[in-house]
Amino acid sequence: GWNTAPDGSGTSYTDSQEITLTEDVTLYAQWKQVKGIENGYEWVDLGLPSGLKWATCNVGATTPDGYGDYFAWGETSPKDNYQWSTYKYCNGSETTLTKYNTKSNFGTVDNKITLDLIDDAARVNWGGKWRMPTTAEQDELINNCTWTWTAQNGVEGYKVASKTNGNSIFLPAAGNRNGTSVVGFSGGFYWSSSLSESYLYSAYRLYFSSGHVSLSSFSRNRGHTVRAVISDDTPQTTIYTLTFNANGGSGTMSAQTFEEGVSQALAANAFTRSGYTFTGWNTKADGSGTSYTDGQELTLTQDIILYAQWEVVATTGYENGCEWVDLGLPSGLKWATCNVGATSPEGYGDYFAWGETEDKFSYSWNNYKYCNGSETTLTKYNTNSNYGIVDNKTTLDLSDDAARANWGGKWRMPTKAEQDELRNNCTWTWTTQNGVNGYKVTSKTNGNSIFLPAAGRRYGTSVDDVGSRGCYWSRSLNESSPYYLYFYSGYVDWGSSRDRNEGHTVRAVCP
């Protein structure tokens, strides 16, 4: 346009505007840059009503026809696999969202509907004033430009030409990523920064194919391309990157981005290290720098690397004179290396009626401690009046726990759930140790093991199934019969069909 002052501070006029003069006047042409560079990346002015400038290349590309990188919505780094199990802001599914959600049936509600700059792939990767466009800004591009399907350097896509100044950009049909595959090369899929409020597991995108251009929403775990924008009113904030280093551990953790001046909580550790426990983070690998804990709030003023700190875990030890081994179980429970009453791992040890704490010569209802001579006259640990006195106790008191009574300290008998944990988190191998049959039980996480001999069971004065079966009491009751760990070659499970007056072995546990 025109202006009465060279710097545009006077009166403005447009071409062909009707005016009346009262004196001689000089009009100065006013010029606007149509292309430029922001933080090293080129933009073009398409004469849009908002004044928004569009990048000439996709984020991650170096030419207008380059596909660039693919991003899940809200993520700022490309990856190998795009699915819900790898999506940053959920716990494995579209109904367990952890950010950008307005309804509780889809996960944690924060009512955010526009990406924070720390989750904006354009700002994090290009810096400066670059950001992802909103869906309204993508709509402005559609309505104020002419879209022509073409090929540029052998790449199909749309030439998008301004209806006002004739400037243009090229958007390649880059397809999208689903799982480990790249699909849909006949179309273009470009994320906006706007959440779909109709389908909260989806975000809005620009979608096109030959003869078709529209806005739609799509599952945010999919990998789409990004074409960045800048505007004169965009604040120039700095994004810092926090990188996690396993420091001898294994696994992966995505880098965490921080907007300058904005604090957020550290991500929880996802690294593991066999034989070690995680103790926190430090800015130095040797722990001599600044320390941080999981979930700690911090504000960054520069890019930093945090190194996982590890402490050696004692894998064996003693509790009140009896040895335990750490099998790396989720609960942290330690298992004894010998049966109660035994002095070696392959020793059978003593046999106990359930709820009794001493070995004996004969095992029958006539001499069972907690009944009056039969299975229908129970005096303790009973939930059914048909079997005797009801006390609704379903877990052994420590005074009736053979492990605590014989070994003391913190030793006790395991619950059924703890025996299940042992079954599910270890590899069970039938073997012979020093001439004794049984199972070698090996941790799936740290490789430590225990040996459970096939000690059989006692009934009356007999010992049955020695060398072929194992029956190990838990401290948990199932209706009238207790649970026990039951095994033979090729089979490991729990049972509850044996009478509590029988003599079974006990393998103790401690915290």
C-alpha positions in Angstrom: 0.0 0.0 0.0 0.9 3.7 0.3 1.6 6.0 3.2 2.4 9.7 3.7 5.5 8.8 5.7 8.3 6.6 4.5 8.2 4.5 7.7 4.4 3.9 7.5 3.6 6.1 10.4 1.5 8.6 8.4 -1.8 8.2 6.7 -2.3 4.9 4.7 -3.9 4.4 1.3 -4.6 1.4 -0.9 -4.3 1.2 -4.7 -7.3 2.8 -6.5 -8.6 4.4 -3.2 -10.7 7.6 -3.9 -9.1 10.7 -2.3 -9.4 14.5 -2.4 -6.3 16.6 -2.0 -6.0 20.0 -0.3 -2.3 20.3 -0.9 0.6 18.7 -2.7 1.4 15.3 -1.2 4.0 12.6 -1.6 2.9 8.9 -1.1 5.6 6.4 -0.2 5.2 2.8 -1.3 5.0 0.4 1.6 6.7 -3.0 1.3 6.2 -6.2 3.1 8.7 -9.1 3.0 7.2 -12.1 1.4 9.9 -14.6 2.4 12.3 -14.8 5.3 14.2 -16.9 7.8 13.2 -17.6 11.4 15.9 -19.3 13.5 17.4 -20.9 10.3 14.2 -22.1 8.6 12.5 -20.4 5.7 9.0 -19.0 5.7 6.7 -17.5 3.0 3.9 -14.9 3.4 0.8 -16.2 1.7 -1.1 -13.0 2.3 -3.5 -14.6 4.8 -5.9 -12.5 6.8 -4.2 -13.4 10.1 -0.8 -12.5 8.8 0.4 -16.0 9.6 3.6 -17.2 7.7 4.0 -20.8 6.7 7.2 -22.8 6.5 8.5 -23.9 3.1 9.5 -27.4 4.4 8.1 -30.0 6.7 9.7 -30.3 10.2 12.6 -32.8 9.7 12.9 -32.1 5.9 15.5 -30.0 4.1 13.5 -29.4 0.9 9.9 -28.5 0.1 9.3 -32.0 -1.3 10.9 -33.8 1.6 8.5 -35.8 3.8 10.4 -34.9 7.0 9.7 -36.7 10.3 6.5 -38.3 11.6 5.2 -37.4 15.1 2.5 -38.8 17.3 0.4 -35.9 18.4 2.0 -34.3 21.4 5.3 -36.0 20.9 8.4 -34.2 19.7 10.6 -37.0 18.4 10.1 -39.5 15.6 10.2 -43.2 16.6 10.1 -46.7 15.2 6.6 -47.8 16.3 3.4 -45.7 16.5 0.7 -47.4 18.6 -1.0 -46.8 22.0 1.5 -49.0 23.8 4.3 -46.5 22.8 2.3 -43.3 23.0 3.7 -40.8 25.5 0.5 -39.5 27.0 -1.4 -42.7 27.9 -1.0 -45.8 29.9 -1.3 -48.2 27.0 -4.7 -47.4 25.6 -6.9 -44.6 24.3 -9.0 -44.8 27.5 -6.0 -44.2 29.8 -4.9 -40.7 28.6 -2.6 -38.8 30.9 -2.7 -35.4 29.2 -4.9 -33.4 26.9 -8.3 -34.8 28.0 -11.6 -33.3 29.0 -13.6 -36.5 30.0 -12.9 -38.9 32.8 -13.9 -42.0 30.9 -10.8 -41.4 28.7 -8.3 -41.0 31.5 -6.9 -38.2 33.6 -8.8 -34.9 33.0 -6.7 -31.7 32.6 -9.1 -29.9 30.1 -6.2 -28.9 27.9 -7.3 -28.7 24.2 -4.2 -27.1 22.6 -0.7 -28.4 22.7 1.7 -26.9 25.2 4.8 -25.5 23.5 6.9 -28.3 25.2 4.8 -30.8 23.3 4.8 -28.9 20.0 7.0 -30.7 17.5 7.7 -27.5 15.6 8.8 -25.4 18.6 10.9 -28.2 20.1 12.7 -29.1 16.9 13.0 -25.7 15.2 12.9 -23.3 18.1 12.5 -19.5 17.6 8.9 -18.5 17.1 8.0 -21.7 15.2 4.9 -23.7 16.3 2.3 -26.1 14.9 -0.8 -24.5 13.4 -4.2 -24.6 15.0 -7.0 -26.3 13.1 -8.5 -22.8 12.5 -5.2 -21.7 10.9 -5.2 -24.8 8.7 -8.8 -23.9 7.7 -7.6 -20.4 6.8 -4.9 -21.9 4.5 -7.6 -24.0 2.8 -10.0 -21.1 2.2 -7.5 -18.4 1.1 -5.4 -20.4 -1.3 -5.8 -22.3 -4.5 -4.9 -26.0 -4.2 -3.4 -27.7 -7.3 -2.5 -31.4 -7.2 0.9 -31.8 -8.9 4.3 -33.5 -8.7 7.5 -31.7 -7.6 10.8 -33.5 -8.2 8.9 -36.7 -8.6 6.9 -36.2 -5.3 3.2 -35.9 -5.5 1.3 -33.3 -3.4 -0.4 -30.0 -3.5 0.9 -26.6 -4.7 -0.9 -24.2 -2.3 -1.0 -20.7 -3.9 -2.2 -17.5 -2.3 -5.3 -16.0 -3.8 -4.0 -12.5 -2.9 -0.3 -12.3 -3.6 0.4 -15.5 -5.7 3.1 -16.8 -3.3 2.9 -20.6 -2.8 4.2 -23.6 -0.8 4.3 -27.3 -1.6 2.8 -29.9 0.7 4.0 -33.4 -0.2 1.7 -36.4 0.2 3.9 -38.0 2.9 1.4 -40.6 4.1 1.4 -41.5 7.8 2.8 -44.0 10.2 0.8 -46.8 11.8 2.7 -49.2 14.0 6.0 -49.8 12.2 4.6 -49.2 8.8 4.3 -46.1 6.6 0.9 -46.1 4.9 -1.3 -43.8 2.8 1.3 -42.4 0.5 -1.5 -41.2 -1.8 -2.4 -38.6 0.7 -1.1 -36.0 3.2 -1.7 -36.0 6.9 -0.6 -32.9 8.8 -1.2 -32.4 12.5 -2.7 -29.3 14.0 -2.1 -28.3 17.6 -5.8 -28.7 18.4 -7.5 -31.6 20.2 -10.7 -33.1 19.0 -13.2 -32.6 21.7 -15.7 -35.0 20.1 -13.2 -37.9 20.1 -10.7 -37.2 22.8 -8.2 -39.9 21.7 -8.0 -37.9 18.4 -6.6 -34.6 17.3 -7.4 -32.4 14.3 -5.3 -32.6 11.2 -5.2 -31.4 7.6 -5.9 -34.3 5.3 -5.7 -34.3 1.5 -5.5 -36.6 -1.5 -5.8 -35.9 -5.3 -9.0 -33.9 -5.7 -9.8 -33.7 -1.9 -8.7 -31.3 0.9 -10.4 -31.2 4.3 -9.9 -31.1 8.0 -10.6 -34.1 10.1 -9.7 -35.8 13.4 -7.6 -38.9 13.8 -6.1 -41.1 16.5 -3.3 -39.2 18.2 -1.0 -42.2 18.5 -0.5 -42.3 14.7 2.6 -40.7 13.1 1.8 -37.6 11.0 3.9 -34.9 9.4 4.1 -31.3 10.6 4.2 -28.0 8.6 5.2 -25.2 11.0 4.0 -21.6 11.1 5.0 -18.3 12.7 3.1 -15.1 13.4 4.2 -11.7 14.5 2.5 -12.0 17.9 4.0 -15.4 18.6 6.1 -15.1 21.8 9.7 -16.3 21.3 10.2 -18.7 24.1 13.1 -21.1 24.5 12.6 -24.9 24.8 15.2 -26.9 26.8 15.7 -30.6 26.5 16.3 -32.9 29.5 17.9 -36.2 28.3 17.9 -39.3 30.5 21.0 -41.6 30.5 20.7 -45.2 31.8 24.2 -45.0 33.2 24.8 -48.8 33.0 21.2 -49.7 33.0 18.9 -50.8 30.1 15.7 -49.7 28.5 14.6 -46.4 26.9 13.2 -43.1 28.1 12.1 -40.3 25.9 13.7 -36.9 26.4 11.6 -34.4 28.4 11.1 -30.9 27.1 10.8 -27.8 29.3 9.6 -24.3 28.3 11.8 -21.6 29.7 10.6 -20.4 33.0 8.0 -23.1 33.4 8.5 -25.9 36.0 7.3 -29.4 35.6 7.8 -32.8 37.3 10.6 -35.2 36.3 9.3 -38.3 34.5 9.5 -41.5 36.4 12.4 -43.8 35.9 11.8 -46.5 33.3 15.4 -48.0 33.2 16.3 -51.2 34.9 19.6 -52.8 35.9 20.0 -56.4 37.0 21.3 -56.6 40.5 20.8 -52.9 41.2 18.1 -50.7 42.5 17.4 -47.2 41.2 18.1 -44.4 43.8 17.5 -41.2 41.8 19.1 -38.9 39.2 22.2 -36.8 39.1 23.8 -34.3 36.6 27.0 -36.3 36.8 27.4 -40.0 36.0 29.4 -40.6 39.3 26.8 -38.9 41.4 29.0 -35.9 42.2 26.7 -33.3 40.6 23.2 -32.1 41.5 20.7 -34.8 42.6 17.1 -35.2 41.7 14.3 -37.6 42.5 11.5 -39.1 40.4 8.6 -36.6 40.2 10.7 -33.6 41.5 9.6 -30.2 40.1 12.3 -28.3 38.4 12.9 -25.5 35.9 15.6 -25.6 33.2 17.8 -22.8 32.1 19.8 -25.0 29.7 19.8 -28.4 28.1 20.9 -31.0 30.6 21.5 -34.8 30.9 20.4 -36.7 34.0 22.2 -39.9 34.8 20.4 -42.7 36.6 22.0 -43.6 39.9 22.2 -47.2 41.0 22.8 -49.1 44.2 23.9 -52.7 44.4 21.1 -54.9 45.7 22.1 -57.6 48.2 20.9 -60.8 46.5 21.5 -63.1 49.5 21.6 -62.5 53.2 20.6 -63.8 56.6 17.6 -63.2 58.8 17.9 -64.4 62.3 20.5 -67.0 61.3 18.6 -68.4 58.3 19.6 -67.6 54.7 17.4 -65.9 52.1 17.8 -65.1 48.4 16.4 -62.1 46.5 14.6 -63.4 43.3 13.8 -59.9 42.1 10.0 -60.4 42.7 7.7 -57.4 42.2 6.8 -57.4 45.9 10.5 -57.4 47.0 9.8 -60.6 49.1 12.8 -62.8 49.9 12.6 -66.6 49.9 14.5 -68.9 52.2 17.1 -71.2 50.7 16.0 -74.2 52.8 12.8 -75.7 54.1 11.9 -75.1 57.7 13.7 -77.9 59.7 16.3 -78.5 56.9 20.0 -77.5 56.9 20.5 -77.7 53.1 18.5 -76.6 50.1 17.7 -80.2 49.1 16.8 -81.3 52.7 13.1 -82.1 53.1 12.9 -80.5 56.6 10.0 -80.9 58.9 6.3 -81.6 58.1 3.6 -79.6 59.7 -0.2 -79.9 59.9 -1.6 -76.5 58.8 -1.7 -74.1 61.8 0.7 -76.3 63.9 4.3 -75.4 64.6 5.9 -78.7 65.5 6.8 -81.9 63.6 5.1 -85.1 64.9 4.9 -88.8 64.5 1.3 -89.2 63.2 -0.9 -86.8 61.2 -4.7 -87.3 61.6 -7.8 -85.6 62.7 -7.5 -87.3 66.1 -4.4 -85.3 67.0 -5.0 -82.2 65.0 -4.6 -79.1 67.2 -7.6 -77.1 66.0 -10.5 -79.6 66.0 -12.3 -81.9 68.3 -11.4 -85.1 66.5 -12.8 -84.6 63.0 -13.0 -82.2 60.0 -16.5 -81.1 61.0 -15.4 -80.0 64.5 -12.9 -77.3 63.7 -12.1 -74.9 66.6 -10.2 -72.2 64.6 -9.8 -70.9 61.1 -13.3 -71.6 59.9 -15.9 -69.7 57.8 -18.7 -72.3 57.6 -20.7 -73.5 60.6 -21.0 -77.0 59.0 -17.4 -77.5 59.8 -17.4 -76.3 63.4 -16.9 -73.0 65.3 -16.9 -70.0 62.9 -14.2 -67.3 63.5 -13.9 -66.2 59.8 -10.1 -66.3 60.1 -8.6 -67.0 56.7 -4.9 -66.2 57.4 -2.7 -67.9 60.0 -1.9 -66.0 63.1 1.8 -65.6 63.5 1.5 -67.7 66.7 0.3 -70.6 64.4 2.9 -69.9 61.7 5.5 -72.7 61.5 8.1 -70.4 60.0 7.8 -67.7 62.6 7.6 -70.2 65.5 10.7 -72.1 64.4 12.9 -69.5 62.8 11.8 -66.3 64.6 12.9 -62.8 63.3 10.8 -61.7 60.4 10.3 -65.1 58.9 6.8 -66.3 58.1 4.9 -68.6 55.8 4.0 -67.2 52.4 0.4 -66.3 51.4 -1.2 -68.0 48.3 -0.7 -64.7 46.4 3.0 -64.8 47.3 3.3 -68.4 46.1 1.5 -67.3 42.9 4.1 -64.5 42.5 6.9 -67.0 42.8 5.2 -69.2 40.1 4.6 -66.4 37.7 7.9 -64.5 38.0 10.3 -67.5 37.9 11.3 -70.2 35.5 10.7 -73.7 36.9 13.0 -76.5 35.9 12.6 -80.1 37.1 16.0 -81.4 38.1 18.0 -83.5 40.5 20.2 -81.8 43.1 22.6 -84.0 45.2 20.4 -87.0 44.4 17.1 -85.2 45.3 14.4 -84.5 42.8 12.7 -81.2 42.7 12.4 -77.8 41.0 15.1 -75.2 40.4 13.2 -72.0 40.6 15.0 -69.2 38.7 14.1 -65.5 38.7 13.2 -64.1 35.3 14.7 -60.7 36.3 18.0 -61.3 38.1 18.8 -65.0 37.5 19.0 -65.9 41.2 17.4 -69.3 42.1 16.2 -71.6 44.9 15.7 -75.3 45.0 12.4 -76.8 46.2 12.7 -80.6 46.9 9.9 -82.9 46.1 9.4 -83.8 49.8 5.9 -85.4 49.4 3.5 -85.2 52.3 2.7 -87.1 55.5 -0.7 -88.7 56.4 -1.1 -90.9 59.5 2.4 -92.3 60.0 3.2 -92.6 56.3 5.3 -90.4 54.0 3.8 -90.4 50.5 5.1 -89.1 47.1 8.6 -88.5 48.3 10.9 -87.7 45.3 7.9 -87.2 43.0 5.7 -84.4 44.4 6.0 -81.3 46.5 3.3 -79.9 48.8 4.2 -76.6 50.4 1.7 -74.9 52.8 0.7 -71.3 52.4 -0.8 -69.4 55.3 -4.0 -68.7 53.4 -7.3 -70.6 53.8 -9.7 -71.5 51.0 -13.1 -72.3 52.6 -12.3 -75.4 54.7 -9.0 -76.4 53.2 -5.7 -74.3 53.1 -4.0 -73.3 49.9 -0.7 -75.0 49.1 1.9 -74.9 46.4 1.7 -78.3 44.5 4.1 -79.7 41.9 5.5 -82.7 40.1 7.6 -83.1 37.0 6.0 -80.9 34.3 3.3 -79.4 36.6 3.4 -76.4 39.0 0.2 -74.9 40.5 -1.7 -74.3 43.7 -4.0 -76.8 45.4 -6.6 -76.7 48.2 -7.9 -80.2 48.2 -5.7 -81.6 50.9 -6.9 -81.8 54.5 -5.2 -79.4 56.9 -4.4 -82.3 59.3 -1.8 -83.6 56.7 1.9 -82.9 57.1 3.3 -80.6 54.4 6.6 -78.9 54.1 7.1 -75.1 54.6 9.4 -72.7 52.7 9.6 -69.5 54.6 9.7 -65.9 53.3 10.8 -62.5 54.8 10.5 -58.9 53.7 
